[in-house]
Amino acid sequence: MKIVRRLVCLALLVFSAPIAVAPAAAQGAPSAEALAAARDLVAVVSKDTLRQMVVQMMGQIWPGIENALRAKQPSITAAQVADLRAEMDAFTKVARQKGFDI
């Protein structure tokens, strides 16, 4: 049964490859105004998306950092952990202001 599945997958790959690599049809040159609008949109979306990603990633990795801190320093207080988190948030804010695209 595994052999049949593998053969079917291989056949699908072989027969779909020409479709997947077919060249795209040309659409003509975009206007200068359209290019400028696209650049502006990418600049805005990219910065906002990157900021959102940093906030989400910090939210995801912070519990691991906190656990590692508590494992290495069991006497650490909640206030100290909160101060460290505030410092991390301040660092990312300064990096954004300095233009590091965070």
C-alpha positions as CSV (number, residue, x, y, z in Angstrom):
1,M,0.0,0.0,0.0
2,K,2.9,2.4,0.8
3,I,4.4,1.6,-2.6
4,V,1.2,2.6,-4.4
5,R,1.0,5.8,-2.5
6,R,4.5,6.7,-3.3
7,L,4.0,5.9,-7.0
8,V,0.8,8.0,-7.1
9,C,2.7,10.9,-5.4
10,L,5.6,10.5,-7.9
11,A,3.2,10.5,-10.8
12,L,1.5,13.6,-9.6
13,L,4.8,15.4,-9.2
14,V,6.0,14.3,-12.7
15,F,2.8,15.3,-14.4
16,S,2.2,18.5,-12.5
17,A,5.8,19.8,-13.0
18,P,5.3,21.2,-16.5
19,I,2.3,23.1,-15.2
20,A,4.1,24.5,-12.2
21,V,7.0,25.8,-14.2
22,A,5.1,27.3,-17.0
23,P,6.1,31.0,-17.6
24,A,3.7,33.7,-16.5
25,A,2.1,35.8,-19.2
26,A,3.3,39.4,-19.4
27,Q,0.8,42.1,-18.3
28,G,2.5,45.1,-19.7
29,A,4.4,47.8,-17.9
30,P,2.7,49.4,-14.9
31,S,2.4,53.2,-14.7
32,A,4.7,55.3,-12.6
33,E,1.8,56.1,-10.4
34,A,1.0,52.5,-9.8
35,L,4.6,51.7,-9.0
36,A,4.8,54.6,-6.5
37,A,1.5,53.5,-4.9
38,A,2.8,49.9,-4.6
39,R,6.1,51.1,-3.0
40,D,4.2,53.2,-0.5
41,L,1.9,50.3,0.3
42,V,4.8,47.8,0.8
43,A,6.6,50.3,3.0
44,V,3.6,50.8,5.3
45,V,2.5,47.2,5.4
46,S,6.0,46.0,6.0
47,K,6.7,48.3,9.0
48,D,3.4,47.5,10.6
49,T,3.7,43.8,9.9
50,L,7.2,43.8,11.4
51,R,6.1,45.6,14.5
52,Q,3.2,43.3,15.0
53,M,5.5,40.3,14.5
54,V,8.0,41.6,17.2
55,V,5.2,42.1,19.7
56,Q,3.8,38.6,19.0
57,M,7.2,36.9,19.1
58,M,8.1,38.7,22.4
59,G,4.8,37.5,23.8
60,Q,5.6,33.9,22.7
61,I,9.3,33.8,23.9
62,W,9.0,35.8,27.1
63,P,7.6,32.8,29.1
64,G,10.6,30.8,28.2
65,I,13.0,33.6,29.1
66,E,11.2,34.1,32.4
67,N,11.4,30.3,33.2
68,A,15.1,30.3,32.4
69,L,15.7,33.3,34.6
70,R,13.8,31.6,37.5
71,A,15.7,28.4,37.0
72,K,19.1,30.2,37.1
73,Q,18.1,32.7,39.8
74,P,15.3,31.2,42.0
75,S,15.3,34.2,44.3
76,I,14.2,36.6,41.5
77,T,11.1,38.5,42.4
78,A,8.1,39.3,40.2
79,A,9.0,43.0,40.3
80,Q,12.5,42.2,38.9
81,V,11.0,40.1,36.2
82,A,8.6,42.9,35.3
83,D,11.5,45.4,35.2
84,L,13.4,43.1,32.8
85,R,10.3,42.8,30.6
86,A,9.9,46.6,30.6
87,E,13.6,46.9,29.6
88,M,13.1,44.5,26.7
89,D,10.1,46.4,25.5
90,A,11.9,49.7,25.8
91,F,14.8,48.3,23.8
92,T,12.6,47.3,20.9
93,K,10.9,50.7,21.1
94,V,14.3,52.5,20.9
95,A,15.4,50.2,18.0
96,R,12.2,51.1,16.1
97,Q,12.8,54.9,16.7
98,K,16.4,54.6,15.6
99,G,15.3,53.0,12.3
100,F,16.3,49.3,12.8
101,D,12.9,48.3,11.3
102,I,11.7,46.4,14.4
